[in-house]
């Protein structure tokens, strides 16, 4: 309609292109490209996801990573059928949450299985893994199932479900593994993020030295 203005045109914060950022960033991407070509990982998003899944999975004791799009991200071993779904969150994000996009009823049902674990890895910048919130709880499958059914009933246009890190800890009994931060540093980060973590026992955060592997 003449004279109308879409609000989309009012969004964004446009700044002059930083030539130093562009040039130095491109040099980094060229190095990334070399690794992609070496290991035949040409899709960049898939490359980053697989790399981060591998790091998080390996830290938690999983030996196999899924190199295809569908299915869980990691598996304990060929002999032991324990699976891991890895979610990532940026340290600077407003909330640290495990976000599920386009979840199916089949995947929701799988999270009810005692052999399926969930991990929320919190990263600072591209490669600094600060800590991992991990665990398993069949009620996560129930939550996802309810949300998928709610979506299919036409209540929303997009099937996206999120579980906050505080909910993972307090509602689902997850623990937190300090990776590239000390236990005290992780506790401090969590409590600065949300006051709810003031009531969390210090024992809920463990160090790599204390970590004995996932509980079967």
C-alpha positions in Angstrom: 0.0 0.0 0.0 1.3 3.5 -0.9 2.8 5.3 2.0 3.1 2.2 4.2 6.5 1.2 5.6 7.4 -2.3 6.7 9.0 -2.5 10.1 11.6 -4.8 8.7 13.3 -1.8 7.1 13.7 -0.2 10.5 15.6 -3.2 11.9 19.4 -3.7 12.0 22.4 -1.6 12.9 24.4 -0.8 9.7 28.0 0.2 10.2 30.9 0.9 7.8 32.6 -2.3 6.7 35.8 -2.8 8.7 38.6 -3.5 6.2 41.0 -4.9 8.8 38.3 -7.3 10.1 37.4 -8.4 6.6 41.0 -9.0 5.5 42.1 -10.8 8.7 38.9 -12.7 8.9 39.3 -13.9 5.3 42.8 -15.1 6.1 41.4 -17.2 8.9 38.7 -18.6 6.6 41.4 -19.6 4.1 43.1 -21.7 6.7 39.7 -23.2 7.6 39.2 -24.0 3.9 42.5 -25.9 3.9 41.3 -28.1 6.7 38.0 -28.6 5.0 39.7 -29.7 1.8 42.1 -32.0 3.7 39.3 -33.9 5.4 36.7 -33.5 2.7 34.3 -31.4 4.8 33.2 -28.9 2.2 30.0 -27.6 3.8 31.2 -25.0 6.3 28.2 -25.2 8.7 28.5 -29.0 8.8 32.2 -28.7 9.3 31.8 -26.4 12.3 29.0 -28.5 13.8 30.9 -31.8 13.4 34.1 -30.2 14.9 32.2 -28.9 17.9 30.2 -32.1 18.4 33.5 -34.0 18.3 35.1 -31.9 20.9 32.1 -32.0 23.3 31.5 -35.7 22.7 35.2 -36.6 23.2 35.3 -34.6 26.4 32.3 -36.6 27.7 33.9 -39.9 26.7 32.1 -40.6 23.5 34.3 -42.1 20.7 32.1 -41.8 17.6 30.7 -38.8 15.9 27.8 -38.8 13.4 29.0 -37.5 10.0 25.5 -37.4 8.5 22.7 -34.9 9.0 20.1 -37.1 10.7 20.4 -39.0 14.0 22.2 -38.3 17.2 25.5 -36.4 17.2 27.7 -38.9 19.0 27.8 -42.6 20.1 29.8 -44.0 22.9 31.3 -46.9 20.9 30.5 -49.6 18.5 30.0 -52.0 21.4 27.9 -49.7 23.7 24.8 -48.1 22.3 24.7 -44.9 24.3 24.0 -41.8 22.3 24.6 -38.0 22.8 22.8 -35.0 21.4 25.0 -31.9 21.5 23.6 -28.4 21.6 25.8 -25.3 21.6 25.3 -21.9 23.1 27.4 -18.7 22.9 28.8 -17.3 26.1 27.6 -13.8 25.1 24.0 -15.0 24.3 21.2 -13.6 26.4 20.3 -17.1 27.6 22.1 -20.4 27.6 19.6 -22.9 26.2 19.5 -26.2 24.4 17.4 -25.4 21.3 15.7 -28.1 19.3 14.6 -27.2 15.8 11.9 -29.2 13.9 11.9 -32.0 16.4 9.9 -35.1 15.4 7.8 -37.4 17.6 10.3 -40.1 16.9 13.2 -38.0 18.3 11.1 -36.9 21.3 10.4 -40.6 22.0 14.1 -41.4 21.8 14.8 -38.9 24.6 12.7 -41.1 26.9 15.3 -43.9 26.4 17.8 -44.3 29.2 20.6 -44.6 26.6 20.2 -41.1 25.3 22.1 -38.2 26.8 21.9 -34.4 26.2 24.8 -32.0 26.4 24.7 -28.2 26.3 28.2 -26.9 25.5 28.8 -23.2 26.2 31.5 -21.7 24.0 33.4 -18.4 24.2 34.2 -17.2 20.7 34.8 -19.9 18.1 36.9 -22.5 20.0 37.0 -21.9 23.7 34.7 -24.5 25.3 34.0 -23.2 28.8 31.8 -25.9 30.2 29.3 -28.6 29.4 25.9 -29.1 31.0 25.1 -32.8 30.6 22.8 -35.6 31.7 19.8 -37.7 30.8 16.1 -37.6 31.9 13.1 -39.3 30.3 11.0 -36.2 31.1 12.9 -34.3 28.4 11.3 -36.7 25.9 7.9 -36.0 27.4 8.5 -32.2 27.2 9.6 -32.4 23.5 6.6 -34.7 22.7 4.2 -32.3 24.2 5.7 -29.3 22.3 5.7 -31.2 19.0 2.0 -32.1 19.4 1.2 -28.5 20.4 3.0 -27.3 17.2 1.1 -29.9 15.0 -2.2 -28.6 16.4 -1.5 -25.3 14.7 -0.5 -23.3 17.7 2.7 -21.9 16.2 4.3 -21.6 12.8 7.6 -23.0 13.8 8.5 -26.1 15.8 11.3 -24.9 18.0 11.7 -26.0 21.6 14.2 -24.6 24.1 15.3 -25.8 27.5 17.4 -23.3 29.6 20.5 -24.4 31.4 18.8 -23.6 34.7 16.0 -25.9 33.8 18.4 -28.7 32.8 20.1 -28.4 36.2 17.1 -27.9 38.5 14.3 -29.7 36.7 16.2 -32.5 35.0 19.1 -33.1 37.3 22.0 -32.3 34.9 25.5 -31.7 36.1 28.1 -29.2 34.8 31.6 -30.2 33.6 34.1 -27.4 33.8 36.4 -27.6 30.8 38.6 -24.6 30.1 37.6 -22.8 33.3 38.2 -23.7 36.9 35.3 -24.9 39.0 35.1 -21.6 40.9 35.2 -19.7 37.6 32.3 -21.7 36.2 30.3 -21.3 39.4 30.9 -17.5 39.2 29.8 -17.4 35.6 26.6 -19.3 36.3 25.7 -17.1 39.3 26.3 -14.0 37.3 24.1 -15.3 34.5 21.2 -16.2 36.8 20.5 -15.8 40.5 18.8 -19.2 40.5 22.3 -20.7 40.6 23.0 -19.2 44.0 21.0 -22.1 45.4 22.8 -24.8 43.4 25.3 -26.9 45.4 28.9 -26.4 44.4 29.1 -30.2 43.9 26.9 -29.9 40.8 30.0 -28.5 39.0 32.8 -31.0 38.5 36.3 -30.7 37.0 37.8 -32.8 34.3 40.0 -34.5 37.0 36.8 -35.4 38.9 34.9 -36.6 35.9 34.7 -40.4 35.7 32.6 -40.6 32.6 28.9 -40.7 32.1 26.8 -42.8 34.4 25.2 -45.8 32.7 
